[in-house]
Structures are given as C-alpha cells and as structure tokens.
Amino acid sequence: MKLPLLALTLLGLLGFAPRAAVRPPARARKVVFIIADGIPADVLEKATTPNIKKVIASGTYLPAYVGGGLGTYTQTPTISAPGYMDLITGTWGYKHNVWDNAVQAPNYQYKNIFRLLKEARPTAKIGIFSTWLDNRTKLVGEGLPAAGNLKFDYHADGYELDTVAFRHDKGSLYTHAIDDKVVAEAAQCLRQNAPDLSWIYLEHTDDIGHRYGDSPQQQQALAYLDAQVGQVWTALQERTRQHAEDWLLVLTTDHGRDATTGRNHGGQSARERATWLVLSDKQTNAYAQRPPVSITDVLPTIARFMQLPLPVATQRELDGVPLLGPVSLAAPLLAAAPDSLRLRWTALGGRAERVKIWATPTNKFKTGGVDEYVLLGTVPLARQRAAFSRAAYPAAFYKIVLEGEHNTVNTWLMPAGPPTPTGK
C-alpha cells in the first residue's frame, strides 16, 4: 500500500540517504551487562553495597523503569523474561512478543544485541553466563534458524538442572551457589578471553524476594550480589590496565516488587515499575540527564559505546534511546482527534537540527518483510510538534518514525491499551 500525500503543516518530500557504516574502533570497546533479578530501586538505594558503589563512583546511577508505557500499546508485564527481552531487543512486548516466563512465541524478527553484533562483525566474540538456561536457548534462541542460527562463543549456564551438585532447597540457597558459579566462570572468561559482549544473569535476589519480601534476607541477598559484582568489576579493571581495551559495565534489574510485601511482581504499580540502571561511564547525554530512563535504552547504549552500526530497519523499530553520545530527540507522542493527528517530541539536540518524519501503513517487519516508508517532510527539531490533516490520513494503522541527526524514535497509531499477545 502506498502512503497518500498528506496535506499538512509539513513541507516537501525529501529522499532518504542511509547512514554510512561505522568501522570498528581502533581501541577495542567491549561491554558486559548484568541483570540482577527483581531488585526495586528503593531496596538497592538503602542496601550496603560497597562494590556497586565503586562502579557508580566511576560512572553513573540512573533511576529507570520497566513495563512500557503505562496504559498504552507498549505496556509490558513486569515479569522476568519480558524484562530480559526488553533489554536485549530494545523493544517492548508488543514487538518481541514475550509476555511471561513460558517464552512461548518470541518474535525473533526484532533482533537481539548479540545477533546484531555478529551480523555486523562476524569475528566478534560473545558470551553468556546465566542462572537460567532459557536466556540462551529461548530468549536469544541459540541455534534456532528463526533466530539467525546464532552461536555463543562462551557460555556457562544450565546449572539449575543439576540437582545433585545444586540441591534445590526451600531457602533457595542453591540459586546463590549457582550465581557464585556463574560469576566465577564469567570472571575467568573475561580475564582470559575478553568476549566483546557478555551477558551475566543472576537469580538469587528474586528468589529471596519471593520467599521473604522486604526483609533482612533480602539485604543479605544484596550483599551476595555486591560481592559478585565486585569480582566482575575487578576483572574488567585488570583487562583495562593490561590491554588496549575500553570496557562498559551495565548493571540493572528486570522489575521491582509490590509495595505491600515485596514478594510479588508482574503488575503495573509504581514500585513494580521503578528500577535502576548503573553505567560505568560518567559521560551520559542530555537524555540520560532527564530520568527515569528505560530498560529498552540499554541496547542502543551498548551499540553506541561499541560504535556498532545498526540497520536502518532496526533503528526504526527501537523503543529506546542511547544514554551515551549525542542525541537529538526522545518521547514521541501521537494524539488523534476527529480532524487531525498531532505529533510531539522532546528536542534534545541543537537548535539548528531538523527532524525527518516518516510513515508507513504496514507492519511487514513483524513477519520478516520490508515496510515502505514515505518521508512526510522535515521540520525544525526545536519546534517539538507537527500537525497532520485527519482527512488525508485514511489508514487505521500507521508506524511513524522521527529521524534526528543522532537518533531515531518511533510511535504507532493504534488503539490505546495493552496489546493482545500473539502465538499463545
């Protein structure tokens, strides 16, 4: 379907020129991201965590959120697997289609950061060190044709299936033992092999939260986590001193907990949505300085740090904004009225910048196809708004992309409210 010419406040159509590919940096840039499960922001902030505080002192602590846009089509359950998928794809549930821990039908068209790295730089090395095997086999989809037949160069996971070495006890101490094993394997691999991109996932903090809620046991679990983060941080500092490498450590969580007991999550209460993000880099940008940031911001941040070029089609689908380097805009909003469609955004770039506005009435990307976008026009970035005639907008569905000089954001015209999961 071709997009009709819109009689709008926007001016003429311009051709699209793809961005030039960015070569890998001369000095190696490598990333480790850690997901420590189920830690609300208020719990971390009051915990005794000397090692995490060292990372923060070297970098940045940011209030963050999960769960997508509350009451909108991007709303996503505050459950673990959806949270992990939010991070590794840079999209919310309405795109990646992971709605619970069963991980029944993930949409691998929304490529994860490991796949994007391997496709751009086939010789890059990737690693995963996880207390949940499904992170590798289901979420990333290692070895699955639909997920690009991706293979990790290094992995340490699946220990939860070994009930002899890690006997499952009612107090969930076995997940602490597995977390320790995973971190030891990760630290050794980082020292010896230095994968370009690694994911460390640690579960014990969430297990303790479910069992004891807001409690001394929870604080002890945070102390265990802090020691584990310290091991990873020490390994990265050693690599930085001994090799021509720059490292970014990203530490975050996948959801908060209920305000009443601290035992539950999955809903959209303020405490379940309120999380945090630690970067071992002080040079955050104008977007990061307007928190809360989002878990979907991690993928574009990793790509920006690694100077990793992302395909245009991927950029147009990302729901996050880089936290490092220059940015142009964020927070696109589309409001529909009987006679008009009004678009707004937050300008973060220079006053001389302009924003290109693209649209397509299709979502072929979802099934591996190509959406034909038409450039509606350009407006000054600083204007922060554009208006479209409703009469010239006959489609019931549109994807609208705002392309700034330094980043791209998107918003969709569709009914408000949480999307209906597919593939169930």
C-alpha positions in Angstrom: 0.0 0.0 0.0 1.4 3.4 -0.9 1.1 6.2 1.6 -1.0 9.1 0.4 0.5 12.6 0.2 -0.6 14.4 3.4 -1.9 18.0 3.4 -0.1 19.0 6.5 1.8 21.8 8.0 5.0 19.9 6.8 6.9 21.0 3.8 8.0 19.0 0.7 9.3 15.4 0.4 12.9 14.6 0.6 14.8 11.5 -0.3 16.3 9.2 2.3 20.0 8.8 2.5 21.2 5.8 4.6 23.8 6.5 7.2 27.4 5.5 6.3 28.6 2.3 8.1 30.9 2.9 11.1 34.1 1.0 11.2 35.1 -0.9 14.4 37.1 1.4 16.8 40.9 1.1 16.7 40.9 0.5 20.5 38.7 -2.4 21.4 35.4 -1.4 23.0 33.8 -4.2 25.0 30.6 -4.5 27.1 29.3 -6.6 30.0 25.8 -6.3 31.1 24.5 -7.8 34.3 20.8 -8.4 35.1 20.3 -8.9 38.8 16.8 -10.1 39.1 13.9 -8.4 41.0 15.5 -5.5 42.9 13.3 -2.4 43.4 15.1 0.9 43.3 14.4 1.7 47.0 15.9 -1.7 48.0 19.2 -1.1 46.1 19.4 2.5 47.3 19.3 1.6 51.0 21.5 -1.6 50.8 25.1 -1.8 51.8 26.8 -2.4 48.5 30.4 -1.1 48.5 31.4 -2.7 45.2 28.3 -1.4 43.3 29.0 2.0 44.8 32.6 1.8 43.4 31.1 1.3 39.9 28.7 4.2 40.5 31.5 6.4 41.6 33.3 5.6 38.4 30.2 6.1 36.3 26.5 6.9 36.7 23.4 5.8 38.6 20.1 6.4 36.9 16.5 5.9 38.1 14.8 3.7 35.5 11.6 2.0 34.7 10.2 -1.2 33.1 6.7 -2.2 32.0 6.5 0.0 28.9 4.1 3.0 28.7 1.5 2.6 31.4 -1.9 2.0 29.8 -0.6 2.2 26.3 0.0 -0.3 23.5 3.6 -0.6 24.7 2.6 -1.8 28.2 4.5 -5.0 29.1 4.2 -7.2 32.2 6.8 -6.6 35.0 7.9 -10.2 34.7 11.4 -11.5 34.3 11.5 -13.0 30.7 9.7 -10.0 29.2 12.1 -7.7 31.0 15.2 -9.6 29.7 13.7 -9.4 26.2 13.0 -5.7 26.6 16.7 -5.2 27.2 18.3 -7.5 24.6 16.0 -6.3 21.8 15.5 -2.7 22.7 11.7 -3.1 22.3 8.6 -3.7 24.4 6.3 -6.7 24.4 4.1 -5.6 21.6 7.1 -6.2 19.3 9.2 -9.0 20.8 6.0 -11.0 21.9 7.4 -12.4 25.2 4.7 -12.0 27.9 5.7 -14.4 30.6 8.4 -16.8 31.7 7.0 -19.6 29.4 8.6 -17.7 26.4 6.1 -19.4 24.1 6.5 -17.5 20.8 9.2 -14.8 20.8 9.3 -12.8 17.6 13.0 -13.1 16.5 12.4 -10.5 13.8 13.3 -8.0 16.5 17.0 -8.9 16.6 18.8 -9.1 19.9 22.1 -7.2 20.5 24.2 -10.4 20.2 22.7 -11.1 16.7 23.2 -7.5 15.6 26.8 -7.6 16.7 27.6 -10.9 15.0 25.9 -9.8 11.8 27.9 -6.6 11.6 31.1 -8.1 12.9 31.2 -11.8 12.4 34.6 -12.2 14.2 33.3 -10.6 17.4 33.1 -12.9 20.4 30.0 -13.2 22.6 29.4 -14.8 26.0 26.5 -15.6 28.3 26.8 -16.6 31.9 23.4 -17.3 33.4 21.5 -18.9 36.2 18.6 -19.6 33.8 19.3 -21.7 30.7 16.3 -20.3 28.8 18.1 -17.0 28.4 20.4 -18.6 25.9 18.1 -21.3 24.4 14.8 -19.4 24.2 15.2 -15.7 24.5 18.3 -15.4 22.4 17.3 -18.6 20.6 20.8 -20.0 20.1 21.0 -22.4 17.2 17.4 -21.7 16.0 17.0 -20.8 12.3 14.3 -18.3 13.1 16.8 -16.5 15.4 19.6 -16.5 12.9 21.4 -19.7 14.0 23.4 -17.6 16.4 26.1 -19.4 18.5 27.7 -18.1 21.6 31.5 -18.4 21.7 31.4 -18.8 25.5 28.7 -19.8 27.9 28.2 -21.1 31.4 24.6 -22.0 32.3 22.1 -24.8 32.9 23.4 -25.5 36.4 19.9 -25.3 37.8 19.2 -28.6 36.0 21.9 -30.3 38.0 20.0 -31.1 41.2 22.9 -33.2 42.6 25.6 -30.6 42.6 23.0 -27.8 43.3 20.3 -29.5 45.5 17.2 -27.4 45.4 16.4 -26.3 49.0 13.4 -24.4 50.3 15.5 -21.4 51.3 16.8 -21.1 47.7 20.4 -21.1 48.7 21.1 -23.2 45.7 20.5 -20.2 43.4 23.1 -18.3 45.4 25.5 -21.1 44.8 24.7 -21.2 41.1 25.1 -17.4 40.9 28.5 -17.7 42.5 29.5 -20.4 40.0 28.2 -18.3 37.1 30.2 -15.2 38.2 33.3 -17.3 38.8 33.1 -18.6 35.2 32.3 -15.2 33.8 35.2 -13.5 35.6 37.6 -16.2 34.4 36.4 -15.9 30.8 36.6 -12.1 30.9 40.2 -12.2 32.1 41.3 -14.9 29.7 39.2 -14.4 26.6 37.6 -11.0 26.9 34.5 -11.5 24.8 33.3 -8.4 23.0 29.8 -8.6 24.5 28.7 -10.6 27.5 25.5 -11.1 29.5 25.6 -12.2 33.1 22.3 -13.1 34.7 21.9 -13.6 38.5 18.7 -15.0 40.0 19.1 -15.3 43.8 17.8 -11.8 44.7 14.5 -12.5 43.0 14.1 -15.9 44.7 14.7 -14.4 48.1 12.3 -11.6 47.3 9.5 -14.1 46.5 10.2 -16.1 49.7 10.8 -13.3 52.3 9.8 -10.0 50.7 11.3 -6.8 52.2 13.4 -8.4 54.8 16.9 -9.0 56.3 17.2 -12.0 54.0 16.7 -9.6 51.0 19.5 -7.4 52.3 21.8 -10.4 52.6 21.0 -11.4 49.0 22.1 -7.9 48.0 25.3 -8.4 49.9 26.0 -11.6 47.9 25.2 -9.7 44.7 27.6 -6.9 45.7 30.4 -9.3 46.2 29.7 -10.9 42.8 29.6 -7.5 41.0 33.0 -6.8 42.7 34.5 -9.9 41.1 33.4 -8.8 37.6 34.5 -5.2 38.2 37.9 -6.3 39.3 38.3 -8.5 36.2 37.3 -5.6 33.9 39.7 -3.2 35.6 42.5 -5.7 35.1 41.7 -6.0 31.4 41.7 -2.2 31.0 45.1 -1.9 32.7 46.7 -4.7 30.8 45.2 -4.4 27.3 44.2 -1.8 24.8 40.6 -2.1 25.7 37.8 0.1 27.0 35.0 -1.6 28.9 31.5 -0.6 29.7 29.7 -2.3 32.6 25.9 -2.1 32.6 24.2 -3.2 35.8 20.4 -3.3 36.0 17.3 -5.3 37.1 14.3 -6.6 35.3 11.4 -5.4 37.6 10.6 -4.1 41.0 8.2 -5.6 43.6 4.8 -4.9 45.1 4.7 -2.2 47.7 2.7 -4.2 50.3 5.0 -7.2 51.0 7.8 -7.0 48.4 7.1 -10.6 47.5 5.3 -10.2 44.2 5.6 -8.5 40.8 4.0 -8.6 37.4 1.6 -5.7 37.7 2.0 -2.0 36.9 2.2 -0.4 40.3 4.8 2.3 40.8 7.1 0.1 42.8 6.9 -2.8 40.4 7.8 -0.5 37.5 10.5 1.5 39.4 14.0 0.1 38.7 17.5 1.5 38.2 20.5 1.4 35.9 24.2 1.7 36.6 26.7 2.5 33.9 30.5 2.6 34.4 30.7 5.7 32.3 30.2 9.3 33.5 29.7 10.8 30.1 26.0 10.4 29.8 24.0 12.6 27.5 21.1 15.0 27.7 18.5 12.2 27.5 20.1 10.3 30.4 20.0 13.5 32.5 16.2 13.5 32.3 15.4 10.3 34.2 13.8 7.9 34.6 15.4 6.1 31.7 14.1 2.8 30.3 15.3 -0.8 30.2 14.9 -0.5 26.4 17.6 2.2 26.4 20.3 -0.4 27.1 20.6 -1.9 23.6 21.1 1.4 21.8 23.5 2.4 24.6 25.6 -0.7 24.0 25.6 -0.2 20.3 26.6 3.5 20.7 29.5 2.6 23.0 30.7 -0.2 20.7 30.4 2.1 17.7 28.2 -0.6 16.2 26.2 0.4 13.1 22.6 -0.7 13.3 20.5 -1.4 10.2 18.0 1.4 9.3 15.1 -1.1 9.7 16.3 -1.9 13.3 16.7 1.8 14.2 13.1 2.4 13.1 11.8 -0.2 15.5 13.9 0.5 18.6 11.9 1.7 21.6 14.9 3.0 23.4 17.3 6.0 23.2 21.1 5.9 23.7 22.3 7.1 27.1 25.8 7.9 25.7 26.9 10.2 22.9 24.8 12.9 21.2 21.1 12.5 20.9 18.5 14.6 19.0 15.1 13.7 20.4 13.0 11.4 22.6 9.5 10.8 23.9 7.4 10.9 20.7 3.7 11.3 21.3 0.9 10.9 18.7 -2.6 12.3 19.6 -5.6 11.6 17.3 -8.6 13.9 17.0 -11.6 13.8 14.6 -9.9 16.2 12.2 -6.2 16.0 12.9 -3.2 14.0 14.1 -0.8 15.8 16.3 2.8 14.7 16.9 5.0 15.9 19.7 8.5 15.1 20.9 11.2 16.3 23.3 14.1 18.1 21.5 17.5 17.3 22.9 19.8 18.3 20.0 21.0 21.7 18.7 18.6 24.4 17.6 19.7 24.2 14.0 18.8 20.5 13.7 15.8 19.3 11.7 13.8 16.1 12.2 12.6 13.9 9.3 9.2 12.4 9.7 8.5 9.1 8.0 5.4 6.9 8.0 4.1 3.5 6.7 0.7 2.0 6.9 2.1 -1.6 7.1 3.9 -3.7 9.7 5.6 -6.2 7.4 8.7 -6.0 9.6 6.9 -8.2 12.2 6.9 -11.2 9.8 10.3 -10.5 8.1 9.1 -8.3 5.4 10.1 -4.7 4.4 7.9 -1.7 5.2 7.9 1.0 2.6 8.2 4.3 4.4 7.4 7.7 2.8 9.1 10.8 4.1 6.2 13.2 5.0 8.6 16.1 5.4 11.0 17.8 7.7 10.5 20.4 10.5 12.9 22.2 12.9 13.7 19.9 15.7 13.2 22.7 18.2 9.6 23.1 17.2 8.8 19.8 19.0 5.4 19.4 17.2 3.8 18.7 13.8 0.2 18.6 12.7 -1.4 16.3 10.1 -4.8 16.6 8.4 -7.0 13.7 9.6 -8.9 13.8 6.3 -5.7 12.9 4.4 -5.0 10.0 6.8 -7.3 7.2 5.8 -5.4 4.2 7.3 -6.4 2.7 10.6 -2.8 1.8 11.5 0.5 3.7 11.0 4.0 3.4 12.2 5.6 6.9 12.4 9.3 7.4 12.7 11.1 10.6 13.7 14.7 10.6 12.5 17.0 13.1 14.1 20.6 13.7 13.3 21.8 11.5 16.1 19.0 9.0 16.9 15.6 7.7 15.7 12.4 7.2 17.7 9.0 5.8 16.7 5.4 5.9 17.7 2.4 3.9 16.3 -1.2 4.9 15.6 -3.2 2.1 17.1 -5.8 1.7 19.9 -4.6 2.6 23.3 -4.1 -0.1 26.0 -2.0 -3.2 26.3 -1.6 -5.3 23.1 -3.1 -8.7 22.7 -0.3 -11.3 23.0 0.1 -13.5 19.9 1.3 -17.0 19.4 -0.3 -18.3 22.7 
